[in-house]
Amino acid sequence: MASIPLAERRPEISMRTSLIITTYNRPNALRSVLHSLARQRVFPDETIIVDDGSTKETHLLIREFAGDIPNLTHVWHPHDGFRVSRARNLGIGLARNEYLIFADGDMVLHDYFVKDHIQCARKDHFVQGPRIFLDRTLSDAVMAGEAEVSLLSRGVSKRRDMLRSRFLSRLRSRRLRHKTLYVQSCNQSFWKSDLVEANGFDEFFYGYGGEDTDLARRLLMHGIAEYRVRHLAIAYHLHHPVTQNYSITMIRKSPEIRCAEGLRECMEATDAEVNRYGITLAEQRLDSFRRESERKSCCEHSISDPYQRTRNQCSQLRLRALQRNTAWQQVHRDRFGDELPTGGETILREIPDSLL
């Protein structure tokens, strides 16, 4: 194991990112995750929430955050047991950007989570971030909005890993080329091209566990090293009972990087519903500028021409977004009924061009 030189820590070119979050019928935990996402110092270019067949409550919750999180996409597919490999493959197939960050629906994100993953990205590497466990009492307080996680919080594990520090990260982060330690896909990031080459997560794994270790093994065998980060890209794991449906599938020792039942097969057979909500990052910046302009104009008791032009631009963007949502309403209502949020795109039937 060797530390990664500082000069190699940042990608040579700027990149666009997608954050993929998986969830199933735990809206209280997902609310805390989305609150932490809305506080990020750097937003991902898109956020994809892959829903493994949750009820209406999760749909309504995601709609609630549509105005706070730019480029928010909700992907729903029918529940048929614990299919986290299928859920993550759906997110990979729909992602439109070259760098993908993964988090689970019970991982509360540090304010610099996305920014740290971007700055830790390197070619021919995938990033494994730290997971800080919270006990039941602290988790319940966080989900109830009664507590924030800090270095002084009681009920946390690995307290020293909670300290965000670039200096300590240089000392303790490691590059693993030939073997990997215990990996956790609840806090990882990959180049999309590497995942497409590996055909994503192996859907041969049915139940909890094993699919992330298998993917890491296949990538390591073909020259994609693991960058095990400490003190950066921090996320806090909300407590939940230990699952009883742990996967008993043995990790297959095939020398091939591509799995037989993965990303391509998922996108060929999926019956997922895709709903796109929220405003784009550009629209959000315009909206922020508009609010600041209005605040200044109220103080000055006058409105200057640049501010008026900004308001007009925002109004036009909002009108176009409303027209798109109106066209999507019927598709969504046909599947879920009038109680659910409007929006909805298509039933996926074709393989994205990036997988051909």
MOJO-V190605 format. One record per residue. RES is the residue in one small letter. OMEGA is omega in whole degrees, 0 to 359 (* if undefined). D_FIRST is the distance of its C-alpha to the first C-alpha in Angstrom with 1 decimal. Layout:
# MOJO-V190605
res=RES omega=OMEGA d_first=D_FIRST
res=RES omega=OMEGA d_first=D_FIRST
This chain:
# MOJO-V190605
res=m omega=182 d_first=0.0
res=a omega=176 d_first=3.8
res=s omega=179 d_first=7.0
res=i omega=179 d_first=9.6
res=p omega=183 d_first=12.7
res=l omega=183 d_first=15.7
res=a omega=182 d_first=17.8
res=e omega=189 d_first=15.7
res=r omega=185 d_first=15.9
res=r omega=177 d_first=19.5
res=p omega=183 d_first=21.1
res=e omega=181 d_first=23.5
res=i omega=175 d_first=26.4
res=s omega=185 d_first=27.8
res=m omega=177 d_first=27.5
res=r omega=189 d_first=29.4
res=t omega=172 d_first=27.9
res=s omega=175 d_first=29.1
res=l omega=182 d_first=28.3
res=i omega=181 d_first=28.9
res=i omega=177 d_first=29.9
res=t omega=182 d_first=31.0
res=t omega=173 d_first=33.8
res=y omega=169 d_first=36.4
res=n omega=172 d_first=39.4
res=r omega=187 d_first=37.8
res=p omega=179 d_first=39.5
res=n omega=178 d_first=39.2
res=a omega=180 d_first=35.4
res=l omega=177 d_first=35.5
res=r omega=179 d_first=37.8
res=s omega=178 d_first=35.3
res=v omega=181 d_first=32.6
res=l omega=173 d_first=35.0
res=h omega=179 d_first=36.1
res=s omega=177 d_first=32.6
res=l omega=180 d_first=32.3
res=a omega=179 d_first=35.6
res=r omega=184 d_first=34.3
res=q omega=177 d_first=31.3
res=r omega=175 d_first=31.2
res=v omega=179 d_first=30.4
res=f omega=166 d_first=31.8
res=p omega=180 d_first=30.3
res=d omega=171 d_first=32.8
res=e omega=177 d_first=33.6
res=t omega=181 d_first=33.0
res=i omega=175 d_first=33.5
res=i omega=181 d_first=34.3
res=v omega=188 d_first=34.4
res=d omega=185 d_first=36.8
res=d omega=175 d_first=36.9
res=g omega=181 d_first=40.7
res=s omega=180 d_first=41.3
res=t omega=187 d_first=44.8
res=k omega=183 d_first=46.8
res=e omega=178 d_first=45.4
res=t omega=177 d_first=42.0
res=h omega=181 d_first=43.8
res=l omega=179 d_first=45.9
res=l omega=181 d_first=42.9
res=i omega=177 d_first=41.1
res=r omega=181 d_first=44.3
res=e omega=183 d_first=44.6
res=f omega=185 d_first=41.4
res=a omega=181 d_first=42.4
res=g omega=182 d_first=43.7
res=d omega=185 d_first=40.7
res=i omega=182 d_first=37.9
res=p omega=173 d_first=38.3
res=n omega=182 d_first=38.2
res=l omega=179 d_first=37.9
res=t omega=178 d_first=38.2
res=h omega=179 d_first=38.9
res=v omega=181 d_first=38.4
res=w omega=171 d_first=40.2
res=h omega=186 d_first=40.4
res=p omega=179 d_first=42.2
res=h omega=178 d_first=40.6
res=d omega=186 d_first=40.3
res=g omega=183 d_first=37.9
res=f omega=184 d_first=34.2
res=r omega=183 d_first=33.2
res=v omega=177 d_first=30.1
res=s omega=178 d_first=28.9
res=r omega=180 d_first=32.3
res=a omega=181 d_first=32.2
res=r omega=177 d_first=28.9
res=n omega=175 d_first=30.1
res=l omega=178 d_first=33.3
res=g omega=179 d_first=31.4
res=i omega=183 d_first=29.4
res=g omega=182 d_first=32.7
res=l omega=183 d_first=34.6
res=a omega=183 d_first=32.0
res=r omega=185 d_first=33.4
res=n omega=190 d_first=30.5
res=e omega=181 d_first=27.4
res=y omega=188 d_first=24.7
res=l omega=177 d_first=24.8
res=i omega=183 d_first=23.7
res=f omega=174 d_first=24.2
res=a omega=177 d_first=25.4
res=d omega=182 d_first=27.6
res=g omega=173 d_first=31.2
res=d omega=180 d_first=30.4
res=m omega=177 d_first=27.6
res=v omega=190 d_first=29.0
res=l omega=170 d_first=27.3
res=h omega=184 d_first=26.6
res=d omega=181 d_first=28.9
res=y omega=185 d_first=26.0
res=f omega=183 d_first=24.3
res=v omega=180 d_first=25.3
res=k omega=181 d_first=24.9
res=d omega=178 d_first=21.3
res=h omega=179 d_first=20.4
res=i omega=183 d_first=22.2
res=q omega=177 d_first=20.6
res=c omega=185 d_first=17.0
res=a omega=175 d_first=17.9
res=r omega=175 d_first=16.7
res=k omega=178 d_first=18.0
res=d omega=175 d_first=16.2
res=h omega=163 d_first=14.1
res=f omega=187 d_first=15.2
res=v omega=171 d_first=14.8
res=q omega=181 d_first=14.5
res=g omega=181 d_first=16.5
res=p omega=176 d_first=17.2
res=r omega=180 d_first=20.3
res=i omega=181 d_first=22.6
res=f omega=173 d_first=25.3
res=l omega=179 d_first=28.9
res=d omega=186 d_first=31.4
res=r omega=183 d_first=34.7
res=t omega=180 d_first=36.8
res=l omega=179 d_first=34.6
res=s omega=179 d_first=34.1
res=d omega=179 d_first=37.9
res=a omega=179 d_first=38.5
res=v omega=181 d_first=36.1
res=m omega=178 d_first=37.7
res=a omega=181 d_first=41.2
res=g omega=183 d_first=40.4
res=e omega=183 d_first=41.1
res=a omega=172 d_first=37.7
res=e omega=180 d_first=34.7
res=v omega=177 d_first=31.2
res=s omega=179 d_first=30.3
res=l omega=182 d_first=28.4
res=l omega=182 d_first=31.6
res=s omega=174 d_first=32.1
res=r omega=177 d_first=32.7
res=g omega=177 d_first=31.2
res=v omega=175 d_first=27.6
res=s omega=177 d_first=24.3
res=k omega=186 d_first=21.1
res=r omega=182 d_first=23.3
res=r omega=178 d_first=20.8
res=d omega=179 d_first=18.9
res=m omega=182 d_first=22.4
res=l omega=180 d_first=22.3
res=r omega=184 d_first=21.8
res=s omega=177 d_first=20.4
res=r omega=179 d_first=18.8
res=f omega=179 d_first=18.1
res=l omega=179 d_first=16.3
res=s omega=178 d_first=14.4
res=r omega=182 d_first=13.1
res=l omega=191 d_first=12.0
res=r omega=179 d_first=10.6
res=s omega=186 d_first=9.5
res=r omega=174 d_first=6.0
res=r omega=180 d_first=5.8
res=l omega=185 d_first=5.8
res=r omega=190 d_first=7.9
res=h omega=176 d_first=9.4
res=k omega=181 d_first=9.7
res=t omega=172 d_first=10.3
res=l omega=179 d_first=11.3
res=y omega=181 d_first=14.8
res=v omega=181 d_first=15.7
res=q omega=182 d_first=18.8
res=s omega=176 d_first=20.8
res=c omega=179 d_first=22.9
res=n omega=181 d_first=20.6
res=q omega=172 d_first=19.0
res=s omega=185 d_first=19.8
res=f omega=164 d_first=20.0
res=w omega=182 d_first=21.9
res=k omega=180 d_first=25.1
res=s omega=178 d_first=25.2
res=d omega=180 d_first=22.1
res=l omega=177 d_first=23.7
res=v omega=178 d_first=27.0
res=e omega=180 d_first=25.5
res=a omega=183 d_first=24.1
res=n omega=173 d_first=27.5
res=g omega=179 d_first=26.0
res=f omega=183 d_first=25.7
res=d omega=180 d_first=27.3
res=e omega=170 d_first=30.6
res=f omega=178 d_first=30.9
res=f omega=182 d_first=29.2
res=y omega=187 d_first=32.1
res=g omega=187 d_first=31.6
res=y omega=169 d_first=28.9
res=g omega=173 d_first=25.2
res=g omega=185 d_first=23.3
res=e omega=180 d_first=23.8
res=d omega=177 d_first=20.6
res=t omega=179 d_first=18.4
res=d omega=179 d_first=20.4
res=l omega=179 d_first=20.0
res=a omega=179 d_first=16.2
res=r omega=181 d_first=16.3
res=r omega=179 d_first=18.8
res=l omega=180 d_first=17.0
res=l omega=180 d_first=13.7
res=m omega=184 d_first=16.2
res=h omega=167 d_first=17.7
res=g omega=177 d_first=15.1
res=i omega=186 d_first=14.6
res=a omega=175 d_first=11.0
res=e omega=172 d_first=10.4
res=y omega=183 d_first=10.1
res=r omega=188 d_first=10.1
res=v omega=171 d_first=12.6
res=r omega=176 d_first=14.0
res=h omega=173 d_first=17.5
res=l omega=179 d_first=18.5
res=a omega=187 d_first=20.0
res=i omega=175 d_first=21.3
res=a omega=185 d_first=23.6
res=y omega=185 d_first=25.8
res=h omega=177 d_first=26.6
res=l omega=185 d_first=30.3
res=h omega=170 d_first=31.3
res=h omega=179 d_first=32.9
res=p omega=179 d_first=34.0
res=v omega=182 d_first=31.6
res=t omega=179 d_first=32.5
res=q omega=183 d_first=34.3
res=n omega=181 d_first=33.8
res=y omega=182 d_first=30.2
res=s omega=177 d_first=29.6
res=i omega=180 d_first=30.1
res=t omega=178 d_first=29.1
res=m omega=178 d_first=26.7
res=i omega=183 d_first=23.8
res=r omega=186 d_first=25.2
res=k omega=179 d_first=23.2
res=s omega=178 d_first=24.8
res=p omega=182 d_first=23.1
res=e omega=177 d_first=24.6
res=i omega=183 d_first=22.8
res=r omega=174 d_first=26.1
res=c omega=185 d_first=27.4
res=a omega=184 d_first=31.1
res=e omega=187 d_first=32.0
res=g omega=189 d_first=30.3
res=l omega=184 d_first=30.9
res=r omega=180 d_first=33.7
res=e omega=178 d_first=35.6
res=c omega=184 d_first=35.3
res=m omega=177 d_first=36.8
res=e omega=190 d_first=39.6
res=a omega=190 d_first=40.7
res=t omega=173 d_first=40.1
res=d omega=185 d_first=42.9
res=a omega=173 d_first=41.2
res=e omega=184 d_first=43.2
res=v omega=179 d_first=41.7
res=n omega=180 d_first=43.1
res=r omega=182 d_first=42.2
res=y omega=169 d_first=43.1
res=g omega=179 d_first=42.9
res=i omega=179 d_first=43.3
res=t omega=180 d_first=41.2
res=l omega=179 d_first=39.1
res=a omega=178 d_first=41.8
res=e omega=179 d_first=44.5
res=q omega=178 d_first=42.8
res=r omega=177 d_first=42.6
res=l omega=181 d_first=46.3
res=d omega=177 d_first=47.2
res=s omega=179 d_first=45.5
res=f omega=179 d_first=47.4
res=r omega=180 d_first=50.6
res=r omega=178 d_first=50.4
res=e omega=179 d_first=49.8
res=s omega=180 d_first=52.6
res=e omega=178 d_first=54.9
res=r omega=179 d_first=54.1
res=k omega=182 d_first=55.0
res=s omega=177 d_first=58.1
res=c omega=180 d_first=59.3
res=c omega=184 d_first=59.0
res=e omega=182 d_first=60.8
res=h omega=177 d_first=63.4
res=s omega=179 d_first=63.0
res=i omega=180 d_first=60.8
res=s omega=183 d_first=59.9
res=d omega=179 d_first=59.7
res=p omega=179 d_first=55.9
res=y omega=179 d_first=55.4
res=q omega=179 d_first=58.0
res=r omega=179 d_first=56.3
res=t omega=178 d_first=53.0
res=r omega=179 d_first=54.7
res=n omega=178 d_first=56.4
res=q omega=180 d_first=53.1
res=c omega=180 d_first=51.5
res=s omega=179 d_first=54.6
res=q omega=179 d_first=54.5
res=l omega=179 d_first=50.8
res=r omega=180 d_first=51.6
res=l omega=179 d_first=54.6
res=r omega=178 d_first=52.7
res=a omega=179 d_first=50.0
res=l omega=179 d_first=52.9
res=q omega=178 d_first=54.5
res=r omega=181 d_first=51.4
res=n omega=179 d_first=51.0
res=t omega=180 d_first=54.7
res=a omega=182 d_first=54.2
res=w omega=190 d_first=51.4
res=q omega=187 d_first=53.3
res=q omega=179 d_first=55.2
res=v omega=182 d_first=52.2
res=h omega=182 d_first=50.5
res=r omega=179 d_first=53.8
res=d omega=184 d_first=54.5
res=r omega=190 d_first=51.3
res=f omega=181 d_first=50.9
res=g omega=187 d_first=54.3
res=d omega=185 d_first=55.6
res=e omega=184 d_first=53.7
res=l omega=180 d_first=50.3
res=p omega=176 d_first=49.1
res=t omega=183 d_first=50.5
res=g omega=180 d_first=48.2
res=g omega=185 d_first=46.8
res=e omega=183 d_first=46.2
res=t omega=166 d_first=46.4
res=i omega=183 d_first=45.6
res=l omega=177 d_first=42.7
res=r omega=186 d_first=44.0
res=e omega=177 d_first=42.5
res=i omega=176 d_first=39.0
res=p omega=180 d_first=37.7
res=d omega=184 d_first=37.8
res=s omega=182 d_first=34.0
res=l omega=183 d_first=33.7
res=l omega=* d_first=36.3
